[in-house]
């Protein structure tokens, strides 16, 4: 490689032509744009998953179980146990519901009563034959498990 190939070549310019400006032919007004977005969102939010089994995620039975879990509140924190992130998994198999959950700490004052309450509330959902609660400590609960709604309620957002 020669010294000439290694040299940086510099070109001096005195002026540069301005680039052409973008032109918008059909401009959409703010109300038109908002209406289009509203129509899209309403249609999107109203759409239900096609052919979802009742016990599968998004199914009627599954959603009813989740709604029942959202009615149970931690007595020390004004947030339901689902948004608090205490529910790790919900499995539904032909009317049998298995809820895997944890508590904020093993020394929680409701350690004995909370799993029983979850079992009773889930068992009362129409379509549920029996409910079982599996209380686990691994992985341990942490504030990162909480939903954004729970964090907002607790002033953590």
C-alpha positions in Angstrom: 0.0 0.0 0.0 1.5 3.3 -1.0 1.6 6.5 1.0 -0.8 8.1 -1.4 -3.5 5.4 -0.6 -3.1 6.1 3.1 -3.6 9.8 2.9 -7.0 11.3 3.8 -8.3 13.4 0.9 -10.0 16.7 1.9 -12.3 18.6 -0.4 -13.2 22.2 0.6 -16.6 23.6 -0.3 -17.9 27.1 0.0 -21.7 26.3 0.0 -24.1 23.4 -0.2 -27.5 23.4 -1.8 -30.4 23.0 0.6 -32.2 19.7 0.3 -35.7 19.8 -1.1 -38.5 20.2 1.5 -41.0 17.4 2.0 -44.5 18.0 0.6 -47.7 16.5 2.1 -50.6 16.4 -0.3 -53.4 15.0 1.8 -53.0 16.2 5.3 -55.2 14.5 7.9 -56.7 16.8 10.5 -56.3 16.0 14.2 -60.0 15.0 14.7 -59.9 12.7 11.7 -56.8 11.0 13.0 -58.2 10.6 16.5 -61.4 9.1 15.1 -59.5 6.7 13.0 -57.4 5.6 16.0 -60.5 5.3 18.2 -62.3 3.0 15.6 -59.2 0.9 15.3 -58.8 0.5 19.1 -62.5 -0.2 19.7 -62.4 -3.0 17.1 -59.1 -4.4 18.5 -60.3 -4.4 22.1 -63.7 -5.9 21.3 -62.2 -8.8 19.3 -62.1 -12.1 21.2 -59.7 -14.9 20.5 -61.2 -17.4 18.1 -62.1 -20.9 19.4 -60.4 -20.7 22.8 -61.1 -23.5 25.1 -62.9 -22.3 28.3 -60.0 -23.4 30.5 -57.3 -22.0 28.3 -55.7 -18.6 28.7 -58.3 -16.1 27.3 -61.2 -18.6 27.7 -64.3 -17.7 29.7 -63.5 -20.1 32.7 -59.9 -19.0 32.9 -60.9 -15.3 32.9 -63.6 -16.0 35.6 -60.9 -17.6 37.8 -58.6 -14.6 37.3 -61.5 -12.3 38.1 -62.1 -14.3 41.4 -58.4 -14.0 42.2 -58.5 -10.2 41.6 -61.2 -10.0 44.4 -58.8 -11.2 47.1 -56.8 -8.5 48.7 -53.7 -8.7 50.8 -54.7 -7.4 54.3 -51.6 -5.4 54.7 -51.3 -3.9 51.2 -54.4 -2.4 49.4 -53.8 -4.4 46.2 -55.4 -7.7 45.0 -53.1 -10.7 45.1 -53.2 -11.1 41.3 -51.8 -7.6 40.6 -49.5 -8.0 43.5 -47.8 -10.8 41.6 -48.5 -13.5 44.2 -50.2 -15.8 41.6 -47.5 -17.6 39.5 -49.7 -19.9 37.5 -53.3 -21.1 36.9 -53.9 -24.4 35.3 -57.4 -25.7 34.4 -58.0 -29.3 33.4 -61.7 -30.4 33.0 -63.0 -28.3 35.9 -60.0 -28.9 38.2 -58.1 -25.7 38.9 -54.5 -25.7 40.2 -53.3 -22.3 41.4 -49.6 -21.9 42.1 -48.9 -19.0 44.3 -46.6 -17.5 46.9 -46.8 -14.9 49.6 -44.8 -11.8 50.1 -42.8 -13.5 52.9 -42.9 -16.9 54.6 -43.7 -15.0 57.9 -46.7 -13.4 56.4 -49.5 -13.2 59.0 -52.0 -14.7 56.5 -49.7 -17.6 55.5 -52.3 -20.1 56.8 -55.5 -18.4 55.8 -54.7 -17.0 52.3 -54.2 -20.3 50.5 -57.5 -21.5 52.0 -59.3 -18.3 50.9 -57.9 -18.7 47.4 -59.1 -22.3 47.2 -62.6 -21.3 48.4 -63.0 -18.3 46.1 -61.7 -20.2 43.0 -63.8 -23.2 43.9 -66.9 -21.0 43.9 -66.5 -19.9 40.3 -69.2 -21.5 38.1 -67.7 -24.3 36.0 -64.9 -25.2 38.6 -65.3 -28.6 40.0 -62.5 -28.4 42.6 -59.7 -26.1 43.3 -56.2 -26.8 44.7 -53.6 -24.3 45.8 -49.9 -25.0 45.6 -48.0 -22.6 47.8 -44.3 -22.2 46.8 -41.4 -20.1 48.0 -39.2 -20.5 45.0 -38.9 -18.2 43.2 -39.4 -15.8 46.1 -41.8 -12.9 45.6 -40.3 -9.5 44.9 -41.8 -6.1 44.0 -40.9 -6.6 40.4 -43.7 -9.2 40.2 -46.3 -6.5 40.7 -48.4 -5.2 37.8 -48.1 -1.5 36.7 -51.6 -1.0 38.3 -50.4 -2.2 41.6 -47.2 -0.1 41.5 -49.4 3.0 40.6 -51.7 2.2 43.5 -48.7 2.0 45.9 -47.0 5.1 44.5 -44.1 3.2 43.1 -44.4 4.5 39.5 
